[in-house]
Amino acid sequence: MATKTITIKQDVYKMLLSLKGTNESFSNFFERLVKSRSNVDKLRELRGSVVFKDKEALLRELSVKKRETRY
């Protein structure tokens, strides 16, 4: 397995250290953070980067699909 060295500010390191588990490596901690990001978070990052021609039609279609997937 390859490794990489990253540089972060001391205050950021302290914040990360307080969030990671006691027996958890930073690699495992970062992996957990990346895997735990929800799709909603990913979509929020994309907000404003896409322009929809017919936003209302898209919202209606999403609403129909949402109802179809519910049991």
Summary of the structure (lengths in Angstrom):
residues: 71
radius of gyration: 19.3
end to end distance: 43.4
largest distance: 50.2
contacts: 96
relative contact order: 0.06
helix: 62%
strand: 0%
